[in-house]
Amino acid sequence: MRGRAGGLLLAFSWLTVLPVRGPENVDRHSAGWAIALAPIVGLALGGTCAALVWVSVSAGLSPLLSGLIGVAAAALLTRGMHLDGLADTADGLGCYGPPERAREVMKSGSAGPFGVAAIALVLGIQAASVGQLAQLHMWWAIVFVSMIGRVSVVLACRRGIDAAAPSGFGALVAGTQSTAAVGLWVGAATAMSVYALPDRPWQGPLVVVVVLALAVVVARHCVRRFGGLSGDVLGAGIETTAALAAIGLLLWS
């Protein structure tokens, strides 16, 4: 129990700006618990986003502007580090050369054209999607897309995945997630997705299967391209999976 509690505190400490302190010594065991509980952080962030969007719409703001406010708040609550990971990953994938060269580009500290384009596109999709979900009063769906973005992190850190470097965030979390943890969160996400579209109960589970399958394919490609898993790849997975899930839930609405 102490491991789970410490892992949850570490997850909130890593993934949000909340003044939460995790364990004094962070090893792969505690890091593994933090990743396993990351979807809970997604639920909290999604709930905050949905509440802000609801307040904004109720105050008379347009759905698009309200969606942008909710997405901006989520970015602030996560220190913008997932967006930074998205930009770095896009720049790394867009460069030529061996994995070492791609990792150098990702560590350069500046966003290149691929990174800027990726951030603009994903944020635009998220803001417009969240606004439309609010317009349709699909509040649970807003919470859900934030959660499933973190489920993609659990899948990306499953056993058999190596880190891109011997030290750093990737080295702490790569390969820490058991098949049971992956199966638990995929099953939970599938069950939760039914309530995102209660009038079309088949659509939510279909979205879960499709977006998580895409997340696995993209993460696997990144692991091959960069020579292993890194924190940037995880951040990119969170943002893109959430955006794709929102689009999927809006189809035929």
N, C-alpha and C positions, 0 to 999 in steps of 0.2 A: 504493500500500500504506500509505503514511504517513497518507493521509486516512482509510482504513478503520480503522487501528489507533487513530488519534485519535478517530474517531467512536465506536468501541466504548468507549473510556475515557470519553468524554463521556456516552454513554448510561448507563453505570453510575454516573457522577457525578451526572447529572440524576435518574435514576430509582430510586436506592437510597441508603442511608445509608453505604455502603461508603466508606472514605477513599481515593477514587480521584480523581486530578486529570486533567482533560481538557486540551485545547489552551489556551494562554494567551489567544488571541484567538478568540472564538466568532463566526462569521459564518454566513450561510445555508448555505454549502457544508458546513462542519463540522456544523452543526445537522441538515442533511439526512442526512448519514451516520449521525448518532446515532439519528434516527428510523428509518432503514432497518435499523439493527441492533438496534432495541428488542426484537424478538421473542427475541433471544438472551438479553437480560436476563430476559425472561419465563420462559425455560427454566431459568435459574439460580434464580430465585425459586420457581418451581414445584417444582424438585427439593428445595429447602430445606424448603418446605411439606410435601411428601410424606414427607421423612425425619422431620420432627417428628411428623407424624401417625402414622407407622409406630411410632416410639418410644413415643408416648402410648398407642396401642392395645396394643402389646406389654406395656406396664406395667400394663394392666388398666383403663385409662380407657374410658369409653363412646365409641362412634363419634362421637356428637354433640359431646361435650366435646372429643374429639381434633380434630374438624374445626374447632371454634371456636379452639382453640389454634393450629392451622396458619394459619387466616385472620388471627388477631390478629398472629402473627409476620410474615406477609406485609405487613400494614399498618404494622407498626413498621419493617420493612426498607425501606419506601418513604416513610417519614416521614408516612404518612397523607395524602399530598398528592392521591392519586387519589380518596380518599374525600371530601376537601375539594372537589375539582373536581366530584364527583357531587352533593354538597349544593348548591354554588353554581349548578350547571346546573339542578337541579330547582327551586330558588328562582327563577332567572331565567325558566324556562319557565312557572312558576306565577303570575308577576306580569302586570299589565296595563300597557299603554303601548307606546311605540315602542322600537326596539332600544336607544337610549341609556338609557332607563329600566331595561330589563332588565340592561344591563351595570352600571349603578349598583348595583342590588340584588346582583348577583354579587360586586361589589367591596366590599360593606358590611363584610365581616369577621365577620359573625355568621350562624349557620344559622337559617333560618326553618322553619316547619312542614313545607313541602314537602321541604326539605333533610334535616331530621331523619327524616322518614318514609322517604325514599329510602335513607338510610344504614341504618336499622334493617331495612328490607325486603331490601336487597341483601346485607348482611352475614349476615342470617338464612338466606337462600337459599344463600349460599356455604358457610357453616358446616355446614348440614344436608346439602348436596350432597357436600361433601368428606368428611364423616363416612360417608355412605352408600357413596361410592366406595371408601373404605378398607375398609368392612365387606365389600364385594364383591371386595377385593384388586385393584382397578383403579388401581394406583399410577401407571402411565403416564398415565392419564386426568387425574389430579390435576396432573401436570406440564403436560400438554397444554392444559388450560383456562387456565392462567396465560399460556402462550405465545400462544394465539389472541387473548387480550385485547389483547396488544401488536400483533398483526397488524392489529387494527382501527384502530390509530393510524396505521399505514402507509397504509391506505386513506383515512383521514380527511385526510391531508396530501398527497393526490395532486394532480397539476398541475391547475390550473383553480380551485382553492379559494383564496379570499382570506382575509386575516386580519381580525379584528374591529377591531383597532387598529393604528396605524402603528408601534407599539413593543411590546415585551414578547415573551413566549414564542411567541404565535401568529404574530407577524410574522416570527420566525426560521424557523418550520417549515412554515407553510401553503404549499401548492403546491410542495413540494420533492421529492415522490416521483414518479418516472417510472412509466410504464406497465409497464416491465420489472420494477421493484422490486415493484410491486403484484402482478404476475403470478407472480413468483418466490415470494413469501411465501404467496400463496393456494395455489399448487401444492404448496409444501412442507407447509403446514398440512393440505391434503387427503391427502397421502401419509402424514404422521405420524398422522393421525386413524384410519387403518385399524388401527393397532396398539393403539389405545385400546379397541377392541372386536373382537378377532380372530375371535370366533365369529359376529359380524355385521358383516363388513367394509364393508357398504354404509351402515351407520348413521353412522359417523364422518364420511365425506365429505358426507353429507346434512346433518349438523349444521353442518359448516363453511359450506356454501353458505347455509343458512338464517340462521345467526347473523351472518355477515358481511354478508349482504344487509340484514338488519335494522339492523346497525351503520351501513351506508351511508345508509339512509333516515333514521335518527335524526340522524346527523351533518349530513345535508343540511338537515333541518328546523331544527336548531340554528343552522346557518350563516345561514339565512334569518331566523330569529327574532332573532339577536344581531347581524346585519350582518356576519358573518364568523366565522372559526374562532378559538378561544382555547384556552389550556392547560386550562381547566376542562372544556371539551367533550371533550378528549382523555382526561382522567382519568375522566370519567363513562363514556366509551366502553369503557375498559379494564375497569372494574368490572362494568358491565352485560353486556358480551359474555362475560366469564368466567362470570358467574352463569348466563346463558342456555345457554352451551355445556355446563356441568355438568348442567343439567336435561336437555338433549337427549341426553347420553350415558347418562343413567340411565333413560330411557324404555324400557319392556319388559325391564328388567333383573331 
